[in-house]
Amino acid sequence: MIEKMISESRMIAGSEIEGVVLKKLKENQDYRGSFTEVYNHRWNLDLNAVQWSYVKSEANVFRGLHFHKRHDEYFCLVSGHSQLGLKDMRPNSPTYLNWQLYDLHGEDLAALIFPRGLLHGWYFFTPSVHLQSVSESYVDYGKDDNWGVYWNDPDLGFPWSFTDPIISTRAGDFPDLDSFIQAIGDF
Ligand SMILES: Cc1cn([C@H]2C[C@H](O)[C@@H](COP(=O)(O)OP(=O)(O)O[C@H]3O[C@H](C)C(=O)[C@H](O)[C@H]3O)O2)c(=O)[nH]c1=O
């Protein structure tokens, strides 16, 4: 019998970042389809999820790089193919300035949970859908804790696999890494 090859969701480059968890999700398949738990408080994830969002992205879209001082996040690619980058910007973290790159596939469901204080951004190779959750509602953080860095500043160190993504107007105006570090000060 030829096994269907699936592309694995995994970290493909970078080094450790304290507090980041990639949790593979169990897809319970049967003759009707499948059932997958995407979040459960019994998993003891470091995330007090107060808002969930359903996000659709066209191919070649990049969302980010974003940064928040006050809230933790959850990302789960439900369908499609995504490349996700994280960078530790917490001056007191033992993994300060470390970065990670993940290759995520909707056919290998996984939840990435990451703490406040990390630059984060996600690129979509194909039309994709993801779930995201935050520990502070957008209506609260959107006004004063929604920072960003321009996605391809070489000082970030990300070996992105794309060159000319579709980004928001706001993301197009994000500062470089040095200006961002000056702007956020100590936290
Ligand atoms: C984030 C958010 C956005 N929106 C509205 C606001 C805009 O009309 C539209 C797109 O928002 P935005 O361009 O901010 O979406 P992304 O570029 O994916 O960024 C968002 O998701 C990444 C991960 C971030 O970390 C950002 O903080 C967050 O803004 O959805 C809402 O209505 N609720 C929300 O929670």
The ligand as an ORCA input file, in Angstrom:
! r2SCAN-3c Opt
* xyz 0 1
  C      -5.873     41.448     14.954
  C      -7.302     41.858     14.688
  C      -7.652     42.545     13.552
  N      -8.939     42.890     13.352
  C      -9.282     43.616     12.097
  C      -8.518     44.912     11.920
  C      -8.338     45.000     10.435
  O      -9.482     45.569      9.828
  C      -8.251     43.542      9.986
  C      -6.843     43.073      9.775
  O      -6.074     43.414     10.925
  P      -4.475     43.425     10.828
  O      -4.056     44.075      9.550
  O      -3.974     44.008     12.118
  O      -4.166     41.881     10.781
  P      -2.704     41.198     10.760
  O      -1.798     41.954      9.872
  O      -2.922     39.766     10.509
  O      -2.169     41.391     12.267
  C      -2.831     40.885     13.370
  O      -2.432     39.593     13.708
  C      -1.065     39.498     14.118
  C      -0.838     38.145     14.653
  C      -0.678     40.462     15.133
  O       0.167     40.192     16.007
  C      -1.212     41.795     15.031
  O      -1.145     42.448     16.293
  C      -2.624     41.811     14.549
  O      -2.932     43.118     14.180
  O      -8.880     42.787     11.035
  C      -9.946     42.563     14.226
  O     -11.118     42.887     14.001
  N      -9.605     41.878     15.355
  C      -8.323     41.502     15.618
  O      -8.074     40.844     16.647
*
